[in-house]
Amino acid sequence: MSAAGSLEVDELVKLHRDHLWLHLTNHRAFESQEPPIMAEGNGFILKDIYGREYVDGLSGGVWAVNVGYGRDSIIQAIAGQLKKLPYYAGSMATPPYILLAQKLASLLPDLPKVYISNSGSEANEKSYKIARQYFSEKYPDKKKYKIIYRNRDYHGTTLGALASSGQQERKVKFGPLPEGFAAIPHALCYRCELGKCYPACNIDCARALETVIQREGEDSVAAVIVEPVTAGGGIIPPVAEYYPVLQEICRKYEVLLIMDEVVTGFGRTGRMFGHQHYAVEPDMITLAKGLASGYMPISATVARKSIFDQFLTELEDPTGYFRDISTFGGCAGASAAALENIRIIEDEKLAENSAQMGAYLLEGLKELEKYPVVGEVRGKGLLAGIELVEDKKSKKPLHETHLARIVAEAKQAGVIIGRMVRSVPDYNNVLYTAPPLIVTKEGIDRIVGAFAQALAHVKL
């Protein structure tokens, strides 16, 4: 009997094949192999419908379950709020909605205005709308609306968020995408887009922002959006000098700097927020995933008060305020879940554990650079990647079939790791892991051991 009530395992598998349309999945694979179906979780351990246990090296598959599985206090917080009032949206608030806004403002005091919505994609869309209307209100005679993004960063699945994402494979066959978006080079020194070497490069990947602003028109660019650490584009922490250069250019041209902390927020990188590793002061930050650790869907866009104040127009003005809504931003249970989730992260010092276990993880993974196919290991906190190559000197990417085999072999060993979607042909050949922030040294040892075992079997 499976964990799904009275359904037998075979019946559950059949229903999966008959009806599901999964994310990022070619369902042809399930014609010849069983579909993976997870049934239970406790801490950082998962159990599938067959009873097999795994170390969850992906925090729920998309880096969301920061506090781990089986958190009764979050479940109780949700249930308690649902009994009182499950939902109210629009121009009325609920107590947990207000308290969550206050809590986020206390964590990010320079960004005290909080807009709650439903997903990371939606949070980013809100930031673009805010940026565009902000400048429309401030400079009615200008058309300052363009959004600049960075190659290899990802900002969401809606058409606007996708247009601002630097992963080409995700965009294929979804066009035409909205206009008003432009790209700057990525920040990966290992494969410098400009063909330069750090530190003699003058951080030209960041300085390219000024060139793009001038090309697009100084009065047309509203905002730049970046992930503090590029996640799905290859696990890329920029060098320390990168963000001060980027911010200086933004200030020079009055361009808002948006930090997409959907992945990096709430302890993932070893600080509460990923941008805190750098000398940078964003104008807006977007949050999701670890905000409620996947227990409820919720996101937030937080902004400077000076941005919010621009929308305080006369009451008679029908378009001056932010005329936008998020239906499921009104789910009071989600705000309650986020509040309890943040309490756990703070009380159990999970950001600190992420820093400690992340250092231990990177130390173990760095030892794997002895293998011929390991080009570079990189990461911050519990967000780590291994770039694989056929040849260390030429850096020719290892073919993705090898990456698929490594992931499959690790799963056979009881550890779930991931491989990046190929964003540019033969480009993003990275294996990655991002376990829950509660992971222990024993869990890290199993993850590193699974990587090592699988990499040792790669034959070119």
LUMFI-352822 format. One record per residue (C-alpha): residue number from 1; residue in three letters; x, y, z. Coordinates in steps of 0.1 Angstrom, whole numbers, padded with zeros to 4 digits, m for minus. Each point is the difference from the previous one (the first is absolute). Last residue first. Layout:
<rs>
k  r  u  v  w
NUM  ALA  X  Y  Z
...
</rs>
This chain:
<rs>
k  r  u  v  w
460  LEU  0354  0093  m0222
459  LYS  m0008  m0023  0029
458  VAL  m0018  0014  0031
457  HIS  0000  m0026  0028
456  ALA  0021  0020  0024
455  LEU  m0025  0029  m0004
454  ALA  m0028  m0022  0013
453  GLN  0018  m0011  0031
452  ALA  0013  0034  0008
451  PHE  m0034  0017  m0004
450  ALA  m0017  m0026  0022
449  GLY  0028  0004  0026
448  VAL  m0005  0038  0000
447  ILE  m0037  m0004  0007
446  ARG  0005  m0027  0026
445  ASP  0026  0020  0018
444  ILE  m0023  0031  m0001
443  GLY  m0027  m0020  0018
442  GLU  0024  m0012  0026
441  LYS  0013  0035  0005
440  THR  m0036  0011  0007
439  VAL  m0027  0015  m0022
438  ILE  m0024  0025  0017
437  LEU  0004  0025  m0028
436  PRO  m0017  m0023  m0024
435  PRO  0023  m0013  m0028
434  ALA  0011  0020  m0029
433  THR  0019  m0021  m0025
432  TYR  0012  0005  m0035
431  LEU  0014  m0016  m0032
430  VAL  0010  0025  m0026
429  ASN  0003  m0003  m0038
428  ASN  m0015  0034  m0008
427  TYR  0017  0006  m0034
426  ASP  m0003  m0028  m0025
425  PRO  m0028  0018  m0018
424  VAL  m0011  0031  0020
423  SER  m0024  m0004  0030
422  ARG  0006  m0038  0004
421  VAL  m0022  m0007  0030
420  MET  0022  m0005  0030
419  ARG  0006  m0033  0017
418  GLY  m0014  m0011  0033
417  ILE  0007  m0020  0031
416  ILE  m0021  m0026  0019
415  VAL  0020  m0024  0022
414  GLY  m0008  m0036  0007
413  ALA  0028  m0017  m0019
412  GLN  m0024  m0008  m0029
411  LYS  m0008  0037  0000
410  ALA  0037  0008  m0003
409  GLU  0002  m0024  m0030
408  ALA  m0029  0018  m0017
407  VAL  0015  0034  0005
406  ILE  0033  m0012  m0014
405  ARG  m0017  m0016  m0030
404  ALA  m0018  0032  m0008
403  LEU  0033  0020  0002
402  HIS  0017  m0025  m0023
401  THR  m0028  0004  m0026
400  GLU  0005  0038  0003
399  HIS  0033  m0001  m0018
398  LEU  0030  0013  0020
397  PRO  0007  0036  m0010
396  LYS  0033  0007  m0017
395  LYS  0020  0018  0026
394  SER  0030  0000  m0024
393  LYS  0025  m0006  0027
392  LYS  m0022  m0021  0024
391  ASP  m0012  m0023  m0028
390  GLU  m0034  m0017  m0003
389  VAL  m0015  0025  0025
388  LEU  m0023  m0001  0030
387  GLU  m0010  0031  0021
386  ILE  m0007  m0010  0035
385  GLY  m0026  0021  0019
384  ALA  m0008  0011  0036
383  LEU  m0028  0018  0018
382  LEU  0002  m0009  0037
381  GLY  0022  0029  0008
380  LYS  0016  0016  m0030
379  GLY  0010  m0018  m0032
378  ARG  0027  m0012  m0023
377  VAL  0017  m0032  m0011
376  GLU  0019  0002  m0033
375  GLY  0011  m0021  m0030
374  VAL  m0008  m0035  0013
373  VAL  0003  m0025  m0028
372  PRO  0036  m0010  0008
371  TYR  m0008  m0008  0036
370  LYS  0023  0017  0025
369  GLU  m0026  0029  0002
368  LEU  m0019  m0024  0022
367  GLU  0019  0013  0031
366  LYS  m0018  0033  m0006
365  LEU  m0033  m0018  0006
364  GLY  0010  m0009  0036
363  GLU  0012  0035  0008
362  LEU  m0031  0014  m0017
361  LEU  m0023  m0021  0022
360  TYR  0019  0008  0032
359  ALA  m0002  0037  m0008
358  GLY  m0037  m0004  m0007
357  MET  m0005  m0019  0033
356  GLN  0014  0030  0019
355  ALA  m0017  0027  m0021
354  SER  m0033  m0018  m0002
353  ASN  0002  m0006  0038
352  GLU  0004  0037  0005
351  ALA  m0031  0006  m0022
350  LEU  m0017  m0027  0019
349  LYS  0004  0018  0034
348  GLU  m0027  m0022  0016
347  ASP  m0018  0030  0013
346  GLU  0004  0021  m0031
345  ILE  m0009  m0027  m0026
344  ILE  m0028  m0012  0022
343  ARG  m0014  0034  0004
342  ILE  0002  0006  m0037
341  ASN  m0021  m0032  m0006
340  GLU  m0026  0011  0026
339  LEU  m0005  0033  m0017
338  ALA  m0001  m0015  m0035
337  ALA  m0026  m0026  0011
336  ALA  m0022  0028  0014
335  SER  0004  0019  m0032
334  ALA  m0011  m0031  m0020
333  GLY  m0029  m0006  0023
332  ALA  m0013  0036  m0007
331  CYS  m0004  m0008  m0037
330  GLY  m0005  0035  m0015
329  GLY  0031  m0001  m0022
328  PHE  m0021  m0026  m0017
327  THR  m0018  0026  m0021
326  SER  0030  0022  m0007
325  ILE  m0011  0035  m0009
324  ASP  0012  0031  m0018
323  ARG  m0010  0036  m0004
322  PHE  0030  0015  0018
321  TYR  m0013  0035  0007
320  GLY  0000  0027  m0026
319  THR  m0026  m0014  m0023
318  PRO  m0034  0013  0012
317  ASP  0014  0033  0014
316  GLU  m0028  0015  0022
315  LEU  0017  m0014  0031
314  GLU  0031  0021  m0008
313  THR  0032  m0019  m0005
312  LEU  0019  m0021  0025
311  PHE  0017  m0023  m0027
310  GLN  0033  0018  0002
309  ASP  0001  m0007  0037
308  PHE  0004  m0037  m0006
307  ILE  0033  0006  m0019
306  SER  0013  0023  0027
305  LYS  m0010  m0026  0026
304  ARG  0024  m0025  m0016
303  ALA  m0015  m0032  m0012
302  VAL  m0009  m0036  0008
301  THR  m0016  m0024  m0024
300  ALA  m0014  m0030  0017
299  SER  m0008  m0037  m0007
298  ILE  m0023  m0027  0013
297  PRO  m0010  m0036  m0008
296  MET  m0004  m0019  0033
295  TYR  0023  m0026  0017
294  GLY  0026  0006  m0027
293  SER  0025  0014  0024
292  ALA  m0022  0030  0009
291  LEU  0023  0028  m0011
290  GLY  0025  m0027  m0012
289  LYS  m0017  m0001  m0035
288  ALA  m0011  0036  m0004
287  LEU  0017  0034  0002
286  THR  0006  0030  m0023
285  ILE  0022  0029  0011
284  MET  m0003  0037  m0010
283  ASP  0023  0030  0001
282  PRO  0031  m0022  0007
281  GLU  0029  0012  0023
280  VAL  0032  m0018  m0009
279  ALA  0033  m0008  0017
278  TYR  m0003  m0038  m0004
277  HIS  m0007  m0031  0021
276  GLN  m0032  0017  0011
275  HIS  m0014  m0004  m0036
274  GLY  m0007  m0036  0008
273  PHE  m0025  0006  0028
272  MET  0000  m0016  0035
271  ARG  0036  m0008  m0005
270  GLY  0015  m0034  m0006
269  THR  m0011  m0002  m0037
268  ARG  m0034  m0016  0006
267  GLY  m0008  0019  0032
266  PHE  m0033  0016  m0007
265  GLY  0005  0013  m0036
264  THR  0022  m0014  m0027
263  VAL  m0026  m0017  m0021
262  VAL  m0027  0027  m0003
261  GLU  0026  0026  0008
260  ASP  m0004  0019  m0033
259  MET  0018  0033  0007
258  ILE  m0014  0031  m0017
257  LEU  0022  0030  m0006
256  LEU  m0020  0030  m0012
255  VAL  0017  0022  m0027
254  GLU  0007  0036  0007
253  TYR  0028  0001  m0026
252  LYS  0029  0006  0024
251  ARG  m0017  m0020  0028
250  CYS  m0003  m0031  m0022
249  ILE  0037  0004  m0011
248  GLU  0012  0002  0036
247  GLN  m0022  m0030  0009
246  LEU  0016  m0022  m0027
245  VAL  0035  0009  0010
244  PRO  m0008  m0006  0037
243  TYR  m0016  m0033  m0011
242  TYR  0030  m0015  m0017
241  GLU  0029  0008  0023
240  ALA  m0006  m0031  0022
239  VAL  0001  m0025  m0029
238  PRO  m0033  m0013  m0012
237  PRO  m0014  m0032  0015
236  ILE  m0011  m0022  m0030
235  ILE  m0020  m0032  0006
234  GLY  m0004  m0009  m0037
233  GLY  m0030  0018  m0015
232  GLY  m0025  m0016  0025
231  ALA  0015  0020  0029
230  THR  0018  0032  m0009
229  VAL  0012  0014  0034
228  PRO  m0014  0035  0008
227  GLU  m0026  m0007  m0028
226  VAL  m0002  0030  m0022
225  ILE  m0026  0026  m0012
224  VAL  0009  0034  m0015
223  ALA  m0026  0027  m0001
222  ALA  m0017  0029  m0018
221  VAL  0020  0005  m0032
220  SER  m0014  0024  m0026
219  ASP  0016  0033  0010
218  GLU  0036  m0012  m0005
217  GLY  m0008  m0016  m0034
216  GLU  0002  m0037  m0009
215  ARG  0037  0004  m0011
214  GLN  0009  0022  0029
213  ILE  m0016  m0024  0025
212  VAL  0017  m0029  m0017
211  THR  0034  0016  0002
210  GLU  m0005  0009  0036
209  LEU  m0010  m0035  0009
208  ALA  0032  m0013  m0017
207  ARG  0018  0013  0031
206  ALA  m0012  m0031  0018
205  CYS  0016  m0024  m0024
204  ASP  0029  0024  m0003
203  ILE  0011  m0008  0036
202  ASN  0033  0017  m0008
201  CYS  0011  m0033  m0017
200  ALA  0034  m0003  0017
199  PRO  m0016  m0017  0030
198  TYR  m0014  m0021  m0016
197  CYS  0007  m0012  m0036
196  LYS  m0016  0012  m0032
195  GLY  m0018  m0017  m0029
194  LEU  m0031  0023  0002
193  GLU  m0025  m0027  0009
192  CYS  0024  m0012  0026
191  ARG  m0003  m0038  0004
190  TYR  0016  m0007  0034
189  CYS  m0006  0037  0009
188  LEU  m0037  m0005  0000
187  ALA  m0017  0035  0003
186  HIS  m0024  m0002  m0029
185  PRO  0001  0027  m0027
184  ILE  m0028  0027  m0002
183  ALA  m0034  m0006  m0015
182  ALA  m0029  0022  m0013
181  PHE  m0038  0001  0006
180  GLY  m0026  0024  m0013
179  GLU  m0018  m0024  m0024
178  PRO  m0023  m0028  0011
177  LEU  0008  m0035  m0012
176  PRO  m0009  m0012  m0035
175  GLY  0005  m0026  0009
174  PHE  m0005  m0031  0021
173  LYS  0017  m0024  m0024
172  VAL  0034  0003  0016
171  LYS  0000  0022  0031
170  ARG  0010  m0025  0026
169  GLU  0029  m0011  m0022
168  GLN  0013  0035  m0001
167  GLN  0008  0005  0036
166  GLY  0006  0037  0008
165  SER  m0034  0008  0014
164  SER  m0017  0034  m0005
163  ALA  m0023  m0013  m0028
162  LEU  m0009  m0029  0023
161  ALA  m0011  0024  0028
160  GLY  m0023  0018  m0025
159  LEU  m0012  m0033  m0016
158  THR  m0007  m0016  0034
157  THR  0024  m0027  0010
156  GLY  0025  0018  0022
155  HIS  0031  0020  0007
154  TYR  0029  m0021  m0012
153  ASP  0036  0012  m0003
152  ARG  0023  m0015  m0026
151  ASN  0005  0034  m0019
150  ARG  m0008  0029  0022
149  TYR  m0032  0022  m0001
148  ILE  m0008  0035  m0011
147  ILE  m0036  0013  0003
146  LYS  m0012  0028  m0023
145  TYR  m0027  0024  0012
144  LYS  0012  0036  0001
143  LYS  m0023  0016  m0026
142  LYS  0004  0037  0010
141  ASP  m0025  0028  0002
140  PRO  m0018  m0013  0031
139  TYR  0033  m0001  0020
138  LYS  m0008  m0010  0035
137  GLU  m0033  m0017  m0006
136  SER  0012  m0019  m0031
135  PHE  0033  m0007  0019
134  TYR  m0018  m0017  0028
133  GLN  m0024  m0016  m0024
132  ARG  0028  m0019  m0018
131  ALA  0018  m0010  0031
130  ILE  m0032  m0012  0018
129  LYS  m0010  m0020  m0031
128  TYR  0034  m0016  m0002
127  SER  0000  m0008  0038
126  LYS  m0034  m0015  m0003
125  GLU  0011  m0023  m0028
124  ASN  0029  m0011  0023
123  ALA  m0024  m0009  0028
122  GLU  m0023  m0018  m0025
121  SER  0029  m0022  m0012
120  GLY  0010  m0007  0036
119  SER  m0035  m0011  0009
118  ASN  m0032  0011  0017
117  SER  0000  0037  0010
116  ILE  0007  0022  0030
115  TYR  0012  0036  m0006
114  VAL  0023  0013  0028
113  LYS  0012  0035  0007
112  PRO  0028  0003  0025
111  LEU  0030  m0005  m0023
110  ASP  0029  0016  0018
109  PRO  m0010  m0019  0032
108  LEU  0004  m0034  m0017
107  LEU  m0005  m0025  0029
106  SER  m0022  0024  0019
105  ALA  m0020  0007  m0032
104  LEU  m0005  m0037  m0006
103  LYS  m0014  m0003  0035
102  GLN  m0023  0030  m0004
101  ALA  m0014  m0014  m0033
100  LEU  m0005  m0034  0016
99  LEU  m0019  0016  0029
98  ILE  m0023  0019  m0024
97  TYR  m0008  m0031  m0020
96  PRO  m0004  m0020  0032
95  PRO  m0026  0025  0013
94  THR  m0021  0001  m0033
93  ALA  m0001  0028  m0025
92  MET  m0027  0017  m0020
91  SER  0004  0017  m0034
90  GLY  0001  m0031  m0021
89  ALA  0002  m0033  0018
88  TYR  m0015  m0021  0028
87  TYR  0006  m0036  0008
86  PRO  0000  m0028  0025
85  LEU  m0014  0018  0030
84  LYS  m0001  m0014  0035
83  LYS  0001  m0037  m0007
82  LEU  0025  0005  m0029
81  GLN  0022  0019  0024
80  GLY  0003  m0029  0025
79  ALA  0005  m0025  m0028
78  ILE  0029  0020  m0015
77  ALA  0017  0006  0034
76  GLN  m0005  m0037  0009
75  ILE  0017  m0011  m0033
74  ILE  0028  0024  0006
73  SER  0004  m0013  0036
72  ASP  m0001  m0036  m0012
71  ARG  0031  0003  m0022
70  GLY  0001  m0033  m0018
69  TYR  0024  0007  m0028
68  GLY  0030  0023  m0001
67  VAL  0005  0036  0010
66  ASN  0012  0012  m0034
65  VAL  m0026  m0019  m0021
64  ALA  0002  0022  m0031
63  TRP  0031  m0009  m0020
62  VAL  m0019  m0012  m0031
61  GLY  m0002  m0038  0005
60  GLY  m0013  0000  0035
59  SER  0032  0011  0017
58  LEU  0022  m0013  m0028
57  GLY  0025  m0024  0017
56  ASP  m0029  m0019  0016
55  VAL  0018  m0029  0016
54  TYR  m0021  m0030  m0013
53  GLU  m0021  m0028  0014
52  ARG  m0017  m0028  m0019
51  GLY  m0035  m0009  0013
50  TYR  m0015  m0008  m0034
49  ILE  m0021  0032  0000
48  ASP  0032  0021  0005
47  LYS  0016  0010  0033
46  LEU  0018  0033  0005
45  ILE  0027  0009  0026
44  PHE  0010  0036  0009
43  GLY  m0022  0002  0031
42  ASN  m0028  m0024  m0006
41  GLY  m0017  m0005  m0034
40  GLU  m0026  m0022  m0014
39  ALA  m0016  m0012  m0033
38  MET  0024  0009  m0029
37  ILE  m0010  m0013  m0034
36  PRO  0027  m0007  m0026
35  PRO  m0015  m0012  m0033
34  GLU  0010  m0036  m0008
33  GLN  0020  m0005  m0032
32  SER  m0006  m0008  m0036
31  GLU  m0031  0020  m0009
30  PHE  0008  0024  0028
29  ALA  0029  0015  m0020
28  ARG  m0025  0012  m0027
27  HIS  m0013  0024  0026
26  ASN  0026  0026  m0007
25  THR  0000  0019  0032
24  LEU  0006  0037  0009
23  HIS  m0031  0000  0022
22  LEU  m0023  m0030  0000
21  TRP  m0031  m0007  m0021
20  LEU  m0019  m0026  0020
19  HIS  m0030  m0019  m0012
18  ASP  0005  m0035  m0013
17  ARG  0036  m0006  0010
16  HIS  m0006  0012  0035
15  LEU  m0032  m0019  0003
14  LYS  0018  m0032  m0011
13  VAL  0027  0006  0026
12  LEU  m0026  0005  0027
11  GLU  m0018  m0032  m0010
10  ASP  0033  m0019  0002
9  VAL  0007  0013  0034
8  GLU  m0034  m0009  0014
7  LEU  m0023  0028  0009
6  SER  m0017  m0001  0034
5  GLY  0015  0032  0014
4  ALA  0029  0014  m0020
3  ALA  0027  m0014  0023
2  SER  0001  m0032  m0021
1  MET  m0014  m0034  0009
</rs>
